[in-house]
């Protein structure tokens, strides 16, 4: 069998990849919050981890790889968009998920094995939070439930930060109900006009981080092989996710390998609406840039390196694809 070596963000070393179960290789990648079109930075991890998914399927067999990528369909950004537009939250999330599928399909990305929605796993989140409270890793305060970061000695190891340094560098006002400035929300109260669910701590909704822990646990188990996402998620999202999952299942290990793709800029500058260089995938497709060209540009930069999207790179990718087609034109495909 062909060997695979991966850079593990947890150990900061390149390692031989040995799945926990070669008969069921499991990968979880954080997906989008569904309130708007995916921009070209959002699409980079889709292509990066699509390549990994294809490689794992090739090595271990298509029926022996389980890939989970979630949809966050309950979030303050979605709530704000509904308030701005006067539309129902469900209508916004359904429409946005449809757009996402269309745009990522255009990039040639395979659909994951499972695409769970956060709202489908509220019960699992409540159960995990209750377990964290019972084991002393979380506490209730003023209708909120918070994770006690001091209860997890390895907090900060994934992102290479110490708790004291994080506190010293923080420039936000700390909520008075927190025991420690770095404690983060697992559950928060909702008013009558805000989406929410009944829970032991009152009517409310989950914090962002607990969503991925509960969904990965339900679909992949307490231990799985690879966790992926953009480097912007390493802290706080992945750090918090690891902490709560490790405490929910002591000794299980959660994800064995952590992989993060680097960020994307446009023509040498950070992508920003104020700079006029903000593009969605749909913008490029509507401008006539083929999905395979967009994909080719992504693949031209190693996933762990910052990527610069330029018109010149898109033109070069299109020319390369045209050349490849010319080279293989008239050649019969190899027998299966």
Beta strands, then each sheet from edge to edge (+ up, - down):
strand 1: 5-8
strand 2: 13-16
strand 3: 25-29
strand 4: 65-69
strand 5: 138-141
strand 6: 144-147
strand 7: 184-189
strand 8: 204-206
strand 9: 223-230
strand 10: 254-261
strand 11: 264-266
strand 12: 269-270
strand 13: 307-309
sheet 1: 1+ 2-
sheet 2: 4+ 3+ 9+ 10+
sheet 3: 5+ 6- 7+ 8-
sheet 4: 12+ 11- 13-
end
